[in-house]
Amino acid sequence: MHEMTANNLRSAYGGESMAHMRYKIWAQKAMEDGFPNVARLFTAISHAEQTHATNHFTALSREVGGFSVSSGAPFGLGATSQNLQGAINGELFEINEMYPVYLTAARFQQEKDAERSFHYALFAERIHAAMYEAAKKNVAAGRDVRLGPVQICEQCGFTYEGEMPDKCPVCGAGKEKFKTFAE
């Protein structure tokens, strides 16, 4: 694997792993703050981020050794509104800066596994940002977000609110590959 793409995968793995844990912690805080649907949203998206991290790690399966992985990301525990803003900022960074560059490099270097993994993550992060923005508007108004069942494709991390699709529109996985986060 080309070193640039390997480094990008390691960086993305670190960022997605951190997002997975950060969102789990922020879910607990949202529950404490009286926003159970925001907590469920953080929990569901945490699962999607874990899927992205797993895909990045798997794409690196032939790379062995010790590597430092540093990743810049929102850090800290604030009120739910602050945590949602941190999530929005992180998702927007991935959408506007990180994944487009990583995806372009993987395509240029013809690293198909990395390209697929970056594509899956970029697609889902756009959805996550929109969901977090809707939740933040509600929390700013002092109310919980209205939220149906959240479906996460365990193969690519595609995130969907509502009834489960027959198959994932991103990777084609069947509905049996989806995990539901419902009330």
C-alpha positions in Angstrom: 0.0 0.0 0.0 1.2 3.5 -0.8 2.5 5.2 2.3 0.2 8.3 1.9 -2.9 6.2 1.7 -1.8 4.1 4.7 -1.2 7.2 6.7 -4.6 8.6 5.7 -6.2 5.3 6.8 -4.4 5.4 10.1 -5.5 9.0 10.7 -9.1 8.2 9.8 -9.0 5.2 12.0 -7.8 7.3 14.9 -10.4 10.0 14.3 -13.3 7.5 13.9 -12.3 5.6 17.0 -12.2 8.8 19.0 -15.6 9.9 17.6 -17.0 6.5 18.6 -16.0 6.9 22.2 -16.7 10.6 22.4 -20.3 10.1 21.1 -20.8 7.4 23.7 -19.8 9.8 26.5 -21.8 12.6 25.0 -24.8 10.2 24.9 -24.6 9.7 28.6 -24.4 13.5 29.1 -27.5 14.1 26.9 -29.4 11.5 29.0 -28.4 13.3 32.2 -29.5 16.7 30.6 -32.9 15.2 29.8 -32.6 14.6 26.1 -33.1 10.9 25.6 -33.5 11.1 21.8 -30.3 13.1 21.5 -28.7 10.4 23.6 -30.0 7.8 21.2 -28.8 9.7 18.3 -25.3 10.0 19.8 -25.4 6.2 20.5 -26.5 5.3 17.0 -23.9 7.5 15.3 -21.3 6.2 17.7 -22.0 2.8 16.2 -21.6 4.1 12.7 -18.3 5.7 13.6 -17.2 2.3 15.0 -18.1 0.7 11.7 -16.0 3.4 9.8 -13.0 2.7 12.1 -13.4 -1.0 11.5 -13.5 -0.5 7.8 -10.3 1.7 7.9 -8.6 -0.9 10.1 -9.5 -3.7 7.8 -8.3 -1.8 4.7 -4.9 -1.7 6.6 -4.9 -5.4 7.3 -1.6 -6.0 5.4 0.1 -3.1 7.2 1.8 -4.4 10.4 3.8 -2.6 13.0 3.6 0.1 15.6 2.4 3.5 14.3 1.5 6.7 16.2 -1.9 7.9 15.3 -2.8 11.4 16.3 -6.1 12.9 15.4 -7.4 16.4 16.0 -11.0 16.4 17.2 -13.4 18.1 19.6 -12.5 17.2 23.1 -14.2 17.8 26.4 -17.5 17.4 28.1 -20.0 20.3 28.0 -23.7 20.7 28.0 -25.6 18.8 25.4 -25.8 21.8 23.1 -22.0 22.3 23.3 -21.4 18.6 22.6 -23.7 18.7 19.6 -21.8 21.7 18.2 -18.6 19.7 18.7 -20.1 16.8 16.8 -21.2 19.2 14.0 -17.7 20.7 13.8 -16.1 17.3 13.7 -18.4 16.0 11.0 -18.0 19.1 8.9 -14.3 18.9 9.0 -14.5 15.3 7.8 -17.0 16.3 5.0 -15.2 19.4 3.8 -11.6 18.7 4.4 -10.5 15.3 5.5 -12.4 12.7 3.5 -12.4 14.5 0.1 -8.6 14.7 0.2 -8.2 11.1 1.5 -10.6 9.8 -1.2 -8.8 11.6 -4.0 -5.4 10.3 -2.9 -6.8 6.7 -2.6 -8.3 7.0 -6.1 -5.1 8.4 -7.5 -3.0 5.6 -5.9 -5.6 3.0 -7.0 -6.1 1.8 -3.4 -9.6 0.3 -3.9 -10.1 -0.9 -0.3 -9.2 2.5 1.1 -11.3 4.3 -1.6 -14.3 2.2 -0.6 -13.8 2.8 3.1 -13.4 6.6 2.7 -16.4 6.7 0.4 -18.6 4.9 2.9 -17.5 7.2 5.7 -17.9 10.4 3.7 -21.4 9.5 2.7 -22.5 8.8 6.3 -20.8 11.8 7.7 -23.0 14.1 5.6 -26.1 12.5 7.1 -24.6 12.7 10.6 -23.9 16.4 10.3 -27.5 17.1 9.2 -28.9 15.0 12.1 -26.8 16.7 14.6 -27.8 20.2 13.3 -31.5 19.3 13.6 -30.9 18.0 17.2 -29.0 21.2 18.1 -31.8 23.4 16.9 -34.2 21.5 19.1 -31.9 21.5 22.2 -31.4 25.3 21.7 -35.2 25.7 21.9 -35.2 23.6 25.2 -36.7 20.4 23.8 -35.5 17.0 22.7 -35.3 16.2 19.0 -38.1 14.1 17.5 -36.5 11.0 16.3 -37.8 7.8 14.7 -35.8 4.6 14.7 -32.2 5.2 13.6 -30.9 2.5 11.3 -27.1 1.9 10.9 -25.7 -0.4 8.2 -23.1 -2.4 10.0 -21.2 -2.9 6.7 -20.7 0.7 5.7 -22.1 2.9 8.4 -24.9 4.4 6.3 -27.3 6.1 8.7 -31.0 6.4 8.2 -33.9 7.6 10.3 -37.2 5.7 9.8 -38.2 2.3 8.6 -35.4 0.0 7.6 -34.7 0.0 3.8 -34.7 -3.4 2.0 -31.0 -2.8 1.2 -28.4 -0.3 1.9 -28.3 2.4 -0.8 -24.5 2.8 -0.4 -23.1 -0.7 -0.2 -26.0 -2.9 -1.1 -26.1 -4.8 2.1 -29.4 -6.5 3.0 -31.7 -5.3 5.8 -30.2 -8.1 8.0 -27.0 -6.0 8.1 -28.7 -3.1 9.8 -28.8 -2.3 13.5 -31.8 -0.4 14.8 -31.7 2.2 17.6 -35.3 2.7 18.7 -36.9 4.2 21.7 
